[in-house]
């Protein structure tokens, strides 16, 4: 039996805040859904992250904890969680809840319109930035998004917000094709969604910068830039489409939408 929604939370050394995050997420899901699952993927943490997650799983049958034996990366962890999911919808969100779980209805609203991929965005009109990033992060982020626009996913203004919703079968298909293990996996998933012609919407959300973010803008930014070229190289080689064929993707037929892509409710 499929749950209504699966929420994937990748976690690396999140002992201090994972408990509070799980309490908020579980409390919200219990109020809003008759069936749900929360999947925490512990990415080889060296602190008590696994202990916190398993303590919740021990008392709540709707919570599961997966553990990577070593640090494999956020992309790997999200992929593993998605492939283990059973939900009709799949959301992945950051362990710090930079975007509150209460923003989920805004994404589900667009899912109900037929969009199989709904991207939470900090860059669309109507988004609410409660705590801004430092200026240098904003500049580097804008530079990276320009490269994304040119090389991978034109039209999506914010690929890196960690709050994305997928129709469940779509999520599992995209995850099965995903290759990248680190921070550029978001771009890769959206690139694949576009390649398969899936309806995609970008929706403004509330967001706050976390001071404990582990993204190192310069070093990780260069790696992410290199990943964009790697995505294009894989695509040129036909690596992504191995094992898939038109009409055999396992994804429900695309509903009739105003257009294949929607920018935001305000566009």
C-alpha positions as CSV (number, residue, x, y, z in Angstrom):
1,X,0.0,0.0,0.0
2,X,1.3,3.4,-1.0
3,X,1.5,6.2,1.6
4,X,0.1,9.6,0.5
5,X,3.5,11.2,0.9
6,X,7.1,10.2,1.6
7,X,9.4,12.8,3.1
8,X,13.1,12.2,2.5
9,X,15.5,13.9,5.0
10,X,19.2,13.5,4.2
11,X,21.3,14.0,7.3
12,X,25.0,14.3,8.0
13,X,26.1,15.1,11.6
14,X,22.7,16.6,12.4
15,X,22.5,15.3,16.0
16,X,21.8,18.7,17.4
17,X,18.8,19.7,15.3
18,X,17.5,16.5,13.8
19,X,15.2,15.8,16.8
20,X,13.5,19.1,16.5
21,X,13.1,18.7,12.8
22,X,11.5,15.3,13.1
23,X,9.1,16.5,15.7
24,X,7.9,19.4,13.4
25,X,7.7,17.2,10.3
26,X,5.9,14.3,12.1
27,X,3.5,16.7,13.9
28,X,2.6,18.4,10.6
29,X,2.2,15.2,8.6
30,X,0.0,13.6,11.3
31,X,-2.4,16.6,11.1
32,X,-2.5,16.8,7.3
33,X,-2.3,13.2,6.0
34,X,-4.0,9.9,6.8
35,X,-0.9,8.0,5.7
36,X,2.8,9.1,5.4
37,X,6.3,8.0,5.8
38,X,9.5,9.9,6.9
39,X,12.8,8.4,5.7
40,X,15.9,9.8,7.3
41,X,19.1,8.9,5.4
42,X,22.1,9.1,7.7
43,X,25.0,9.9,5.4
44,X,27.7,8.2,7.5
45,X,27.5,10.6,10.4
46,X,30.2,10.5,13.1
47,X,28.0,12.0,15.8
48,X,24.6,10.8,17.2
49,X,22.5,11.4,14.2
50,X,21.8,7.7,13.7
51,X,20.8,7.4,17.4
52,X,18.4,10.3,17.2
53,X,16.8,8.9,14.0
54,X,16.4,5.4,15.3
55,X,14.9,6.6,18.5
56,X,12.1,8.2,16.5
57,X,11.7,5.1,14.3
58,X,11.4,2.9,17.4
59,X,8.3,4.8,18.6
60,X,6.8,5.7,15.3
61,X,6.1,3.1,12.6
62,X,5.9,5.8,10.0
63,X,9.6,6.8,10.4
64,X,12.4,4.8,8.9
65,X,16.2,5.4,9.2
66,X,18.6,4.3,6.5
67,X,22.4,4.5,7.2
68,X,25.2,4.9,4.7
69,X,28.3,3.1,5.9
70,X,30.4,6.1,4.9
71,X,29.8,9.7,3.8
72,X,28.5,9.3,0.2
73,X,27.0,12.7,-0.4
74,X,23.7,14.4,-0.3
75,X,22.8,13.3,-3.8
76,X,23.5,9.7,-3.0
77,X,21.5,9.9,0.2
78,X,18.5,11.6,-1.5
79,X,18.6,9.0,-4.3
80,X,18.7,6.1,-1.8
81,X,15.8,7.6,0.2
82,X,13.7,8.1,-3.0
83,X,14.3,4.6,-4.2
84,X,13.2,3.2,-0.8
85,X,10.1,5.4,-0.8
86,X,6.5,4.2,-1.3
87,X,4.6,7.5,-1.4
88,X,2.2,8.7,-4.1
89,X,4.2,12.0,-3.6
90,X,7.8,12.3,-2.6
91,X,9.3,15.4,-1.0
92,X,12.9,15.9,-0.1
93,X,13.8,18.6,2.4
94,X,16.9,19.7,4.2
95,X,17.5,18.6,7.8
96,X,17.7,22.2,8.9
97,X,14.2,23.0,7.5
98,X,15.5,26.1,5.8
99,X,12.1,25.9,4.1
100,X,9.4,25.1,6.7
101,X,7.4,21.9,6.2
102,X,4.3,24.1,6.3
103,X,5.2,25.3,2.7
104,X,4.3,21.9,1.4
105,X,0.7,22.8,0.5
106,X,2.0,25.4,-2.0
107,X,3.8,22.7,-3.9
108,X,1.0,20.2,-3.6
109,X,-1.4,22.8,-5.1
110,X,0.7,22.7,-8.3
111,X,1.0,18.9,-8.1
112,X,-2.8,18.8,-8.1
113,X,-2.8,20.8,-11.4
114,X,-0.8,18.0,-13.0
115,X,2.8,19.1,-12.5
116,X,4.9,16.0,-11.7
117,X,7.9,18.0,-10.6
118,X,7.4,21.1,-8.3
119,X,10.5,23.1,-7.3
120,X,10.5,25.3,-4.2
121,X,12.2,28.5,-5.2
122,X,13.9,31.5,-3.5
123,X,14.1,33.4,-6.7
124,X,10.5,33.7,-7.9
125,X,8.3,36.6,-7.1
126,X,6.5,35.9,-3.9
127,X,9.3,34.1,-2.2
128,X,10.1,35.1,1.4
129,X,13.7,35.2,2.5
130,X,13.6,35.5,6.3
131,X,17.4,35.2,6.8
132,X,19.5,36.2,3.9
133,X,22.8,34.5,2.8
134,X,26.0,36.5,3.0
135,X,26.6,38.7,0.0
136,X,29.4,36.6,-1.4
137,X,27.1,33.5,-1.4
138,X,24.4,35.4,-3.2
139,X,26.9,36.5,-5.9
140,X,28.4,33.0,-6.3
141,X,24.9,31.5,-6.4
142,X,23.7,33.9,-9.1
143,X,26.9,33.0,-11.1
144,X,26.2,29.3,-10.8
145,X,22.6,29.7,-11.8
146,X,23.6,31.6,-14.9
147,X,25.8,28.5,-15.8
148,X,22.8,26.2,-15.1
149,X,20.6,28.3,-17.4
150,X,23.1,28.1,-20.2
151,X,24.1,24.4,-19.8
152,X,21.4,22.4,-18.1
153,X,18.0,23.7,-17.0
154,X,17.0,27.0,-18.7
155,X,14.1,28.8,-17.2
156,X,14.5,27.4,-13.6
157,X,15.8,30.3,-11.5
158,X,16.6,28.3,-8.4
159,X,17.8,24.7,-8.7
160,X,19.5,24.5,-5.3
161,X,16.7,25.2,-2.8
162,X,16.4,21.9,-0.8
163,X,12.6,21.6,-1.0
164,X,11.3,19.7,-4.0
165,X,8.2,17.6,-4.6
166,X,7.7,14.8,-7.2
167,X,5.0,12.5,-8.2
168,X,6.2,9.3,-6.6
169,X,6.6,7.2,-9.7
170,X,8.4,10.1,-11.4
171,X,10.7,10.5,-8.4
172,X,11.7,6.9,-8.4
173,X,12.3,6.9,-12.2
174,X,14.5,10.0,-12.0
175,X,16.4,8.6,-9.0
176,X,17.1,5.4,-10.9
177,X,18.7,7.5,-13.7
178,X,20.6,9.9,-11.4
179,X,24.4,9.6,-11.3
180,X,25.8,12.5,-9.2
181,X,26.3,12.0,-5.5
182,X,27.1,15.5,-4.3
183,X,25.4,19.0,-4.4
184,X,24.7,19.1,-8.2
185,X,22.3,16.3,-8.0
186,X,19.4,18.8,-8.0
187,X,20.4,20.1,-11.4
188,X,20.7,16.6,-12.7
189,X,17.2,15.6,-11.5
190,X,15.7,18.6,-13.2
191,X,17.7,18.1,-16.3
192,X,16.4,14.6,-16.5
193,X,12.8,15.8,-15.9
194,X,13.1,18.2,-18.8
195,X,14.7,15.5,-21.0
196,X,11.7,13.2,-20.3
197,X,9.3,16.1,-21.0
198,X,7.7,16.0,-17.6
199,X,5.6,19.0,-16.5
200,X,7.6,21.1,-14.1
201,X,6.6,24.1,-11.9
202,X,8.8,26.5,-9.9
203,X,6.9,27.9,-6.9
204,X,8.0,30.6,-4.5
205,X,8.6,29.5,-0.8
206,X,9.7,30.8,2.5
207,X,13.4,30.2,3.2
208,X,16.0,31.1,5.8
209,X,19.8,30.8,5.5
210,X,21.4,28.4,8.0
211,X,24.6,29.6,9.5
212,X,25.8,26.0,9.8
213,X,25.5,25.3,6.1
214,X,28.2,22.9,5.0
215,X,28.4,24.1,1.4
216,X,31.8,25.8,0.8
217,X,30.9,28.3,-1.9
218,X,34.3,28.5,-3.7
219,X,35.4,24.9,-3.6
220,X,32.0,23.3,-3.9
221,X,31.0,25.9,-6.5
222,X,33.8,24.9,-8.8
223,X,32.9,21.2,-8.4
224,X,29.3,22.0,-9.2
225,X,30.3,23.9,-12.3
226,X,32.4,20.9,-13.4
227,X,29.3,18.7,-12.8
228,X,27.3,20.7,-15.3
229,X,29.7,19.8,-18.0
230,X,29.7,16.2,-16.7
231,X,25.9,16.1,-17.0
232,X,26.1,17.3,-20.6
233,X,28.8,14.7,-21.4
234,X,26.7,11.9,-19.9
235,X,23.8,13.1,-22.0
236,X,25.8,13.2,-25.2
237,X,26.9,9.6,-24.5
238,X,23.3,8.5,-24.1
239,X,24.1,7.3,-20.6
240,X,20.9,8.6,-19.0
241,X,18.5,6.9,-21.3
242,X,20.0,3.4,-21.1
243,X,17.2,1.0,-20.2
244,X,14.4,3.5,-20.9
245,X,12.2,3.8,-23.9
246,X,9.2,6.0,-24.9
247,X,6.1,4.8,-23.2
248,X,8.0,2.5,-20.8
249,X,9.2,4.9,-18.2
250,X,6.8,3.8,-15.5
251,X,5.6,7.4,-15.1
252,X,1.9,8.2,-15.3
253,X,1.0,10.0,-18.6
254,X,1.5,13.8,-18.3
255,X,-1.8,15.5,-17.4
256,X,-3.1,18.3,-19.6
257,X,-1.5,21.5,-18.3
258,X,-1.5,25.1,-19.5
259,X,2.0,24.4,-20.6
260,X,4.7,21.8,-19.9
261,X,6.6,24.3,-17.6
262,X,5.1,26.7,-15.2
263,X,7.2,29.4,-13.6
264,X,5.2,30.3,-10.6
265,X,1.7,31.4,-9.5
266,X,2.6,35.0,-10.1
267,X,4.1,34.6,-13.6
